[in-house]
């Protein structure tokens, strides 16, 4: 598949090891409750699910939380009453856009970053459509740079 904003092609991505049917990870059942407690604790500190997974992998030697828990970390956090109002990837793109807008207010002739801002906002719009379709965002939600700035300050 071709890349969106470059002329490059490729299929580069990380691939998780395949678990054979019926195989189990050693000590998984005993650690299940412990992993859930750790995940909830990290989420209360404000960590996003992707960072929680990394921390579990590095500090607690949990290979793949999804394989042990049987569901995604986001789903486990929802079941324990921790839910984010805005998806993490969308929030990070909004932060980038807000910072670029501030930069462009000071440096009006920076055409390269003006193009980059357009690309970032295109990604935000695409993600908005996806998250509305999936029911993560409300039906009438729209990206607005001024509201994004307020939202980013709140986080």
matplotlib code that plots the C-alpha trace (Angstrom):
import matplotlib.pyplot as plt

x = [0.0, 1.3, 2.0, -0.5, 1.7, 4.9, 5.8, 7.2, 5.6, 6.0, 4.5, 6.8, 5.1, 5.7, 4.2, 3.4, 4.4, 1.6, 0.2, -0.7, -4.2, -4.3, -0.9, -0.8, 1.6, 3.4, 1.9, -0.7, -3.8, -2.1, -0.9, -4.2, -5.6, -2.2, -1.9, -5.4, -4.6, -1.3, -3.1, -5.8, -3.2, -1.2, -4.4, -5.4, -2.0, -2.9, -1.1, -2.7, -3.3, -0.4, 2.0, 0.6, 1.3, 4.9, 5.4, 4.0, 6.3, 9.5, 9.0, 6.9, 8.0, 4.4, 4.9, 1.5, -1.3, -3.9, -2.8, -3.0, -6.2, -8.0, -9.1, -7.5, -6.3, -8.8, -11.6, -10.2, -10.0, -13.6, -14.8, -13.0, -14.6, -11.7, -12.7, -11.1, -13.2, -10.9, -8.9, -5.2, -4.0, -6.5, -5.3, -1.7, -2.5, -4.4, -1.4, 0.8, -1.7, -2.0, 1.8, 2.2, -0.5, 1.3, 4.5, 2.9, 1.4, 5.0, 6.5, 4.1, 6.4, 7.1, 5.4, 6.8, 5.1, 1.9, 1.8, 2.6, -0.3, -2.7, -1.5, -1.9, -5.4, -6.3, -5.4, -7.5, -10.5, -10.0, -9.8, -12.9, -14.9, -13.7, -14.4, -17.8, -18.6, -17.3, -19.3, -16.3, -17.1, -20.7, -22.4, -22.1, -18.5, -16.3, -12.6, -12.2, -8.7, -9.9, -11.7, -8.7, -6.4, -8.8, -9.0, -5.2, -4.8, -7.2, -5.1]
y = [0.0, 3.4, 6.1, 9.0, 12.1, 10.8, 9.1, 6.0, 2.6, -0.2, -2.5, -1.9, -2.6, -4.5, -8.0, -9.7, -13.4, -15.8, -17.8, -21.3, -22.5, -24.0, -22.6, -20.6, -18.1, -19.3, -17.9, -15.9, -16.9, -15.9, -12.6, -11.6, -9.8, -8.3, -6.9, -5.4, -3.7, -2.3, -1.1, 0.7, 2.3, 3.6, 4.9, 6.8, 8.5, 9.7, 7.2, 6.3, 2.6, 2.4, 3.7, 1.4, -1.6, -0.4, 0.0, -3.4, -4.9, -3.1, -3.0, -6.0, -8.4, -8.8, -9.9, -8.9, -7.8, -8.6, -12.2, -12.7, -10.7, -11.8, -8.2, -4.9, -2.6, 0.0, -2.4, -3.5, 0.1, 0.8, -2.1, -0.6, 2.8, 4.6, 6.1, 8.9, 11.7, 12.1, 9.4, 9.6, 9.7, 12.5, 14.5, 14.2, 15.4, 18.3, 19.3, 19.3, 21.4, 23.9, 24.3, 24.7, 27.4, 29.3, 29.0, 30.2, 33.2, 34.4, 33.2, 34.1, 33.2, 29.6, 27.9, 24.4, 24.3, 25.7, 22.7, 20.4, 22.0, 21.2, 17.5, 17.2, 18.7, 16.4, 13.5, 14.9, 15.2, 11.6, 10.4, 12.4, 10.6, 7.2, 7.9, 9.3, 6.2, 4.0, 5.9, 7.1, 10.8, 12.3, 12.6, 16.4, 16.7, 18.9, 19.9, 23.6, 25.1, 27.4, 24.6, 22.3, 24.9, 25.0, 21.2, 20.8, 23.3, 21.2, 18.1]
z = [0.0, -0.8, 1.8, 2.0, 1.8, 0.2, -3.0, -1.1, -1.1, 1.5, 3.9, 6.9, 10.2, 13.4, 13.6, 16.9, 17.3, 16.5, 19.4, 18.4, 19.2, 22.7, 23.8, 27.0, 28.4, 31.6, 34.8, 32.8, 35.0, 38.3, 36.9, 35.3, 38.3, 39.0, 35.5, 35.7, 39.0, 37.5, 34.3, 36.3, 38.6, 35.6, 34.0, 37.1, 36.9, 33.4, 31.2, 27.8, 27.1, 24.6, 27.2, 29.9, 27.6, 27.1, 30.8, 31.6, 29.0, 30.2, 33.9, 34.7, 31.9, 30.6, 26.9, 25.5, 27.8, 25.2, 25.0, 28.7, 29.4, 26.3, 25.4, 24.7, 27.6, 26.6, 27.1, 30.5, 31.6, 30.4, 32.5, 35.5, 35.1, 33.4, 30.0, 28.1, 26.6, 23.6, 21.9, 22.6, 18.9, 18.1, 21.1, 20.1, 16.5, 18.0, 20.2, 17.1, 15.2, 18.0, 18.4, 14.6, 14.6, 17.3, 15.3, 12.1, 13.9, 14.7, 11.4, 8.6, 5.7, 6.8, 3.9, 4.7, 8.0, 6.6, 4.3, 7.2, 9.2, 6.4, 6.4, 10.2, 10.0, 7.2, 9.5, 12.2, 9.9, 8.7, 12.3, 13.2, 10.5, 11.8, 15.4, 14.7, 12.7, 15.5, 18.1, 20.1, 19.3, 19.3, 15.9, 15.5, 16.7, 14.4, 14.6, 15.4, 15.9, 18.7, 20.6, 20.0, 21.7, 24.7, 24.8, 24.7, 27.5, 29.6, 29.3]

ax = plt.figure().add_subplot(projection="3d")
ax.plot(x, y, z, "-o")
ax.set_aspect("equal")
plt.show()
